[in-house]
């Protein structure tokens, strides 16, 4: 089974590498002895992320999530990086493809499938819903220091 590579870490950052997107199928997420999800890897713990979680997932042609799920608190953003498929939220089914982005509220009943001919690659970012404010939108600070490589 493939493992996340730690690239660099210091007081204010950490960096990992999950590998090439076409190699995501080498990961297997084990949620229990009966539930194993091929092609899925979570990265938040490896990065020591404190405000959200993310996962990459590769769906081979003809495969799907296989279940509906919701969240108690987390909103999710799904970024589709390659391939074509369908997404379902609360019974509404719509197409997704490279470049598609889907936001789902915590209570949205969701699932995804690859009904295309190529692998479908997805990045999912989850975070606590209903927390971003106008003040958060102006949180960045541009520093006067010159960038030195």
C-alpha positions in Angstrom: 0.0 0.0 0.0 1.3 3.5 -0.9 2.3 5.9 1.9 2.4 9.7 2.0 5.9 11.1 1.8 6.9 13.9 4.3 8.8 16.5 2.3 9.6 19.3 4.7 8.5 20.7 8.1 9.3 23.6 10.4 7.5 25.7 13.0 5.1 27.4 10.6 4.6 24.8 7.8 4.6 21.2 6.7 4.7 19.7 3.2 3.8 16.3 1.9 3.6 14.4 -1.4 0.9 11.9 -2.1 2.5 11.0 -5.4 1.2 11.2 -9.0 -2.5 11.4 -9.4 -2.6 8.4 -11.7 -1.0 6.4 -8.8 -3.8 7.2 -6.3 -5.2 3.8 -6.9 -2.3 2.3 -4.9 -3.8 3.8 -1.7 -6.5 2.0 0.3 -8.5 3.8 3.1 -9.5 1.3 5.8 -12.5 2.5 7.8 -12.9 -0.9 9.5 -12.4 -4.6 8.8 -15.4 -4.6 6.5 -15.0 -1.2 4.8 -12.0 -0.6 2.6 -12.0 2.2 0.0 -9.4 1.8 -2.8 -7.9 4.9 -4.3 -8.6 7.2 -1.4 -6.1 9.0 0.9 -6.6 11.7 3.6 -3.8 14.2 4.1 -4.8 16.5 6.9 -3.1 14.5 9.7 0.1 14.1 7.7 0.2 17.9 7.3 -0.8 18.6 10.9 -3.7 20.7 9.5 -5.7 22.4 12.2 -8.7 23.9 10.4 -9.8 21.3 7.9 -9.2 18.0 6.2 -8.7 16.9 2.6 -8.6 13.8 0.6 -7.7 12.7 -2.9 -9.7 9.9 -4.5 -9.4 8.0 -7.8 -12.4 6.2 -9.2 -11.7 3.7 -11.9 -14.3 3.6 -14.8 -17.5 1.9 -13.6 -16.8 2.5 -9.9 -18.6 4.7 -7.4 -18.6 5.8 -3.7 -21.1 3.0 -3.1 -22.9 4.8 -0.3 -24.6 8.1 0.5 -23.2 10.2 3.4 -23.7 13.4 5.3 -21.7 15.3 7.9 -22.6 16.7 11.3 -20.7 19.9 10.9 -18.5 19.8 7.8 -19.2 21.5 4.5 -17.2 19.9 1.6 -15.7 21.2 -1.6 -15.1 18.6 -4.3 -12.6 19.6 -7.1 -12.5 17.3 -10.1 -9.0 17.1 -11.5 -9.4 14.5 -14.3 -12.0 12.3 -16.0 -15.8 12.5 -16.2 -18.6 11.2 -13.9 -21.7 12.1 -12.0 -22.3 13.6 -8.6 -25.5 13.2 -6.6 -26.8 15.5 -3.8 -30.2 14.9 -2.3 -31.3 12.8 -5.2 -30.3 15.4 -7.9 -27.7 13.8 -10.3 -25.5 16.0 -12.5 -22.4 15.6 -14.6 -18.9 16.4 -13.3 -15.6 16.5 -15.2 -12.1 18.0 -15.0 -12.5 21.6 -13.8 -15.9 21.0 -12.0 -16.2 22.1 -8.4 -19.1 21.1 -6.1 -20.0 22.5 -2.7 -22.1 20.4 -0.4 -23.6 21.6 2.9 -23.2 19.3 5.9 -26.7 17.8 5.7 -26.5 17.2 1.9 -26.8 13.5 1.0 -24.0 12.9 -1.4 -22.3 10.4 -3.6 -20.1 10.2 -6.8 -19.5 7.8 -9.6 -17.3 7.4 -12.6 -19.5 6.5 -15.6 -16.8 7.6 -18.0 -14.0 5.7 -19.8 -11.0 7.2 -18.0 -10.2 7.4 -14.2 -12.0 10.2 -12.4 -9.7 12.0 -9.9 -11.2 14.1 -7.1 -9.8 16.4 -4.4 -12.2 16.9 -1.5 -11.7 19.6 1.1 -13.8 19.6 4.2 -14.1 22.3 6.9 -16.6 23.4 9.5 -19.5 25.0 7.7 -21.0 28.4 8.4 -17.9 29.9 9.9 -16.3 32.1 7.1 -17.0 35.8 7.7 -16.3 39.0 5.8 -13.4 39.6 8.2 -11.9 36.2 7.2 -12.0 37.3 3.5 -9.6 40.2 4.4 -7.3 38.0 6.6 -4.2 38.1 4.4 -1.3 40.4 4.9 1.1 41.4 2.0 4.5 41.8 3.5 7.1 44.5 2.4 9.9 41.9 2.4 11.5 41.0 -0.9 11.1 37.4 -2.0 14.5 35.6 -2.1 14.9 32.2 -3.6 
